[in-house]
Amino acid sequence: MAMKTTFLVQTFVLKRKRLMPGDRQVSPTSSGALKRAEAMASRLPGTAALQIVADDETGELESATILGQYGEVPDDFAENVREA
């Protein structure tokens, strides 16, 4: 069981006056994900930088951690990440 850590930036867009998940972009480092999320938040309603740890072979999720949030994100975003 080999665990793999992935850093990604989740964007949020407004659809029908509601915040919805937009594109996701993978980043090679946590600091890179934070910098990218912060920069993208100036053009979008909101972004979040995440650290995902999963089993490389099965894809089973071990943990998901919010590294940083910028701008507006859905109210239940942190709760949903913890449940994942």
TILUMBA-893315 format. One record per atom (N, C-alpha, C): residue number from 1; atom name; x negated, y negated, z negated. Coordinates in steps of 0.1 Angstrom, whole numbers. Layout:
N
+-----+-------+-------+-------+-------+
| num | atomo |     u |     v |     w |
+-----+-------+-------+-------+-------+
| NUM |    CA |     X |     Y |     Z |
...
+-----+-------+-------+-------+-------+
// end
This chain:
84
+-----+-------+-------+-------+-------+
| num | atomo |     u |     v |     w |
+-----+-------+-------+-------+-------+
|   1 |     N |    -9 |    12 |     0 |
|   1 |    CA |     0 |     0 |     0 |
|   1 |     C |    -9 |   -12 |     0 |
|   2 |     N |   -10 |   -19 |    11 |
|   2 |    CA |   -18 |   -31 |    13 |
|   2 |     C |    -9 |   -43 |    12 |
|   3 |     N |   -12 |   -52 |     3 |
|   3 |    CA |    -4 |   -64 |     2 |
|   3 |     C |   -10 |   -75 |    10 |
|   4 |     N |    -1 |   -82 |    17 |
|   4 |    CA |    -6 |   -93 |    26 |
|   4 |     C |     1 |  -106 |    22 |
|   5 |     N |    -7 |  -117 |    21 |
|   5 |    CA |    -1 |  -130 |    17 |
|   5 |     C |     0 |  -138 |    30 |
|   6 |     N |    11 |  -144 |    32 |
|   6 |    CA |    14 |  -153 |    43 |
|   6 |     C |    18 |  -166 |    38 |
|   7 |     N |    13 |  -177 |    44 |
|   7 |    CA |    17 |  -190 |    40 |
|   7 |     C |    26 |  -196 |    52 |
|   8 |     N |    37 |  -202 |    49 |
|   8 |    CA |    45 |  -207 |    60 |
|   8 |     C |    52 |  -220 |    56 |
|   9 |     N |    56 |  -227 |    66 |
|   9 |    CA |    64 |  -240 |    64 |
|   9 |     C |    78 |  -237 |    70 |
|  10 |     N |    87 |  -240 |    61 |
|  10 |    CA |   101 |  -238 |    65 |
|  10 |     C |   107 |  -253 |    67 |
|  11 |     N |   112 |  -255 |    79 |
|  11 |    CA |   118 |  -268 |    81 |
|  11 |     C |   133 |  -268 |    79 |
|  12 |     N |   139 |  -279 |    76 |
|  12 |    CA |   154 |  -280 |    74 |
|  12 |     C |   159 |  -291 |    84 |
|  13 |     N |   170 |  -289 |    90 |
|  13 |    CA |   176 |  -298 |    99 |
|  13 |     C |   191 |  -300 |    95 |
|  14 |     N |   197 |  -311 |    99 |
|  14 |    CA |   211 |  -314 |    97 |
|  14 |     C |   219 |  -309 |   108 |
|  15 |     N |   229 |  -301 |   105 |
|  15 |    CA |   239 |  -296 |   114 |
|  15 |     C |   253 |  -298 |   108 |
|  16 |     N |   261 |  -306 |   114 |
|  16 |    CA |   274 |  -309 |   109 |
|  16 |     C |   273 |  -314 |    95 |
|  17 |     N |   264 |  -323 |    93 |
|  17 |    CA |   262 |  -330 |    80 |
|  17 |     C |   258 |  -320 |    68 |
|  18 |     N |   253 |  -308 |    72 |
|  18 |    CA |   248 |  -299 |    62 |
|  18 |     C |   233 |  -295 |    65 |
|  19 |     N |   225 |  -294 |    55 |
|  19 |    CA |   211 |  -290 |    57 |
|  19 |     C |   211 |  -275 |    60 |
|  20 |     N |   204 |  -271 |    71 |
|  20 |    CA |   203 |  -258 |    75 |
|  20 |     C |   188 |  -254 |    78 |
|  21 |     N |   184 |  -242 |    76 |
|  21 |    CA |   170 |  -238 |    80 |
|  21 |     C |   167 |  -241 |    94 |
|  22 |     N |   156 |  -246 |    97 |
|  22 |    CA |   151 |  -248 |   111 |
|  22 |     C |   140 |  -238 |   114 |
|  23 |     N |   130 |  -243 |   121 |
|  23 |    CA |   119 |  -235 |   125 |
|  23 |     C |   110 |  -231 |   113 |
|  24 |     N |   103 |  -220 |   115 |
|  24 |    CA |    92 |  -217 |   105 |
|  24 |     C |    79 |  -216 |   112 |
|  25 |     N |    69 |  -221 |   105 |
|  25 |    CA |    55 |  -221 |   111 |
|  25 |     C |    46 |  -214 |   101 |
|  26 |     N |    38 |  -205 |   106 |
|  26 |    CA |    28 |  -198 |    97 |
|  26 |     C |    15 |  -207 |    97 |
|  27 |     N |     9 |  -207 |    85 |
|  27 |    CA |    -3 |  -215 |    83 |
|  27 |     C |   -13 |  -206 |    77 |
|  28 |     N |   -26 |  -208 |    80 |
|  28 |    CA |   -37 |  -198 |    75 |
|  28 |     C |   -40 |  -200 |    60 |
|  29 |     N |   -37 |  -211 |    54 |
|  29 |    CA |   -40 |  -214 |    40 |
|  29 |     C |   -29 |  -221 |    33 |
|  30 |     N |   -29 |  -220 |    20 |
|  30 |    CA |   -19 |  -227 |    12 |
|  30 |     C |   -20 |  -242 |    13 |
|  31 |     N |   -32 |  -247 |    13 |
|  31 |    CA |   -34 |  -262 |    15 |
|  31 |     C |   -30 |  -266 |    29 |
|  32 |     N |   -32 |  -258 |    39 |
|  32 |    CA |   -28 |  -261 |    52 |
|  32 |     C |   -13 |  -262 |    53 |
|  33 |     N |    -6 |  -252 |    46 |
|  33 |    CA |     9 |  -252 |    46 |
|  33 |     C |    14 |  -264 |    39 |
|  34 |     N |     8 |  -268 |    28 |
|  34 |    CA |    13 |  -280 |    21 |
|  34 |     C |    11 |  -293 |    29 |
|  35 |     N |    -1 |  -294 |    36 |
|  35 |    CA |    -4 |  -306 |    44 |
|  35 |     C |     6 |  -306 |    56 |
|  36 |     N |     8 |  -295 |    62 |
|  36 |    CA |    17 |  -295 |    74 |
|  36 |     C |    31 |  -298 |    70 |
|  37 |     N |    36 |  -292 |    59 |
|  37 |    CA |    50 |  -295 |    54 |
|  37 |     C |    51 |  -310 |    51 |
|  38 |     N |    42 |  -316 |    44 |
|  38 |    CA |    42 |  -330 |    41 |
|  38 |     C |    43 |  -339 |    53 |
|  39 |     N |    34 |  -335 |    63 |
|  39 |    CA |    34 |  -343 |    76 |
|  39 |     C |    47 |  -342 |    83 |
|  40 |     N |    53 |  -330 |    84 |
|  40 |    CA |    65 |  -327 |    92 |
|  40 |     C |    77 |  -334 |    85 |
|  41 |     N |    77 |  -336 |    72 |
|  41 |    CA |    88 |  -341 |    65 |
|  41 |     C |    91 |  -356 |    69 |
|  42 |     N |    81 |  -362 |    75 |
|  42 |    CA |    83 |  -376 |    79 |
|  42 |     C |    92 |  -376 |    92 |
|  43 |     N |    93 |  -365 |    99 |
|  43 |    CA |   101 |  -364 |   111 |
|  43 |     C |   114 |  -356 |   110 |
|  44 |     N |   115 |  -349 |    99 |
|  44 |    CA |   127 |  -341 |    96 |
|  44 |     C |   133 |  -344 |    83 |
|  45 |     N |   145 |  -340 |    81 |
|  45 |    CA |   152 |  -342 |    68 |
|  45 |     C |   144 |  -336 |    56 |
|  46 |     N |   138 |  -325 |    58 |
|  46 |    CA |   131 |  -318 |    47 |
|  46 |     C |   123 |  -306 |    52 |
|  47 |     N |   113 |  -303 |    44 |
|  47 |    CA |   104 |  -291 |    46 |
|  47 |     C |   100 |  -285 |    33 |
|  48 |     N |    96 |  -273 |    34 |
|  48 |    CA |    90 |  -266 |    22 |
|  48 |     C |    79 |  -257 |    26 |
|  49 |     N |    68 |  -256 |    18 |
|  49 |    CA |    57 |  -248 |    20 |
|  49 |     C |    59 |  -235 |    11 |
|  50 |     N |    58 |  -224 |    16 |
|  50 |    CA |    60 |  -211 |     9 |
|  50 |     C |    48 |  -202 |    10 |
|  51 |     N |    47 |  -194 |    -1 |
|  51 |    CA |    37 |  -183 |    -1 |
|  51 |     C |    45 |  -170 |    -2 |
|  52 |     N |    43 |  -161 |     8 |
|  52 |    CA |    51 |  -148 |     8 |
|  52 |     C |    41 |  -137 |     7 |
|  53 |     N |    43 |  -128 |    -3 |
|  53 |    CA |    35 |  -116 |    -5 |
|  53 |     C |    43 |  -104 |    -2 |
|  54 |     N |    39 |   -96 |     8 |
|  54 |    CA |    47 |   -84 |    12 |
|  54 |     C |    37 |   -73 |    15 |
|  55 |     N |    43 |   -61 |    15 |
|  55 |    CA |    35 |   -49 |    18 |
|  55 |     C |    33 |   -49 |    33 |
|  56 |     N |    20 |   -48 |    37 |
|  56 |    CA |    17 |   -49 |    51 |
|  56 |     C |    22 |   -37 |    59 |
|  57 |     N |    24 |   -26 |    53 |
|  57 |    CA |    28 |   -14 |    60 |
|  57 |     C |    43 |   -13 |    61 |
|  58 |     N |    50 |   -15 |    50 |
|  58 |    CA |    65 |   -14 |    50 |
|  58 |     C |    72 |   -27 |    52 |
|  59 |     N |    66 |   -38 |    50 |
|  59 |    CA |    72 |   -51 |    51 |
|  59 |     C |    80 |   -55 |    39 |
|  60 |     N |    80 |   -46 |    29 |
|  60 |    CA |    88 |   -49 |    16 |
|  60 |     C |    82 |   -61 |     9 |
|  61 |     N |    91 |   -70 |     6 |
|  61 |    CA |    88 |   -83 |     0 |
|  61 |     C |    84 |   -81 |   -15 |
|  62 |     N |    72 |   -85 |   -19 |
|  62 |    CA |    68 |   -85 |   -33 |
|  62 |     C |    72 |   -98 |   -40 |
|  63 |     N |    69 |  -109 |   -34 |
|  63 |    CA |    72 |  -122 |   -40 |
|  63 |     C |    73 |  -133 |   -30 |
|  64 |     N |    80 |  -143 |   -33 |
|  64 |    CA |    81 |  -155 |   -25 |
|  64 |     C |    80 |  -167 |   -35 |
|  65 |     N |    71 |  -176 |   -32 |
|  65 |    CA |    69 |  -187 |   -41 |
|  65 |     C |    69 |  -200 |   -33 |
|  66 |     N |    76 |  -210 |   -39 |
|  66 |    CA |    76 |  -224 |   -32 |
|  66 |     C |    64 |  -231 |   -37 |
|  67 |     N |    55 |  -235 |   -28 |
|  67 |    CA |    43 |  -242 |   -31 |
|  67 |     C |    46 |  -257 |   -32 |
|  68 |     N |    55 |  -262 |   -24 |
|  68 |    CA |    59 |  -276 |   -24 |
|  68 |     C |    71 |  -279 |   -15 |
|  69 |     N |    79 |  -289 |   -19 |
|  69 |    CA |    91 |  -293 |   -12 |
|  69 |     C |    90 |  -308 |    -9 |
|  70 |     N |    94 |  -312 |     3 |
|  70 |    CA |    93 |  -326 |     8 |
|  70 |     C |   106 |  -330 |    14 |
|  71 |     N |   111 |  -342 |    11 |
|  71 |    CA |   123 |  -346 |    17 |
|  71 |     C |   135 |  -339 |    11 |
|  72 |     N |   145 |  -337 |    19 |
|  72 |    CA |   157 |  -330 |    14 |
|  72 |     C |   157 |  -315 |    17 |
|  73 |     N |   160 |  -307 |     8 |
|  73 |    CA |   162 |  -293 |    10 |
|  73 |     C |   175 |  -289 |     4 |
|  74 |     N |   181 |  -278 |     8 |
|  74 |    CA |   194 |  -273 |     3 |
|  74 |     C |   193 |  -272 |   -12 |
|  75 |     N |   204 |  -275 |   -19 |
|  75 |    CA |   204 |  -274 |   -34 |
|  75 |     C |   201 |  -260 |   -39 |
|  76 |     N |   205 |  -250 |   -32 |
|  76 |    CA |   203 |  -236 |   -36 |
|  76 |     C |   191 |  -229 |   -30 |
|  77 |     N |   182 |  -237 |   -24 |
|  77 |    CA |   170 |  -232 |   -18 |
|  77 |     C |   161 |  -224 |   -27 |
|  78 |     N |   157 |  -231 |   -39 |
|  78 |    CA |   148 |  -225 |   -48 |
|  78 |     C |   155 |  -212 |   -54 |
|  79 |     N |   167 |  -212 |   -57 |
|  79 |    CA |   174 |  -200 |   -62 |
|  79 |     C |   174 |  -189 |   -52 |
|  80 |     N |   176 |  -192 |   -39 |
|  80 |    CA |   176 |  -182 |   -29 |
|  80 |     C |   162 |  -176 |   -27 |
|  81 |     N |   151 |  -184 |   -28 |
|  81 |    CA |   138 |  -179 |   -27 |
|  81 |     C |   135 |  -169 |   -39 |
|  82 |     N |   139 |  -173 |   -51 |
|  82 |    CA |   136 |  -164 |   -62 |
|  82 |     C |   143 |  -151 |   -61 |
|  83 |     N |   155 |  -151 |   -55 |
|  83 |    CA |   163 |  -138 |   -53 |
|  83 |     C |   157 |  -129 |   -42 |
|  84 |     N |   149 |  -135 |   -33 |
|  84 |    CA |   144 |  -127 |   -22 |
|  84 |     C |   134 |  -117 |   -27 |
+-----+-------+-------+-------+-------+
// end
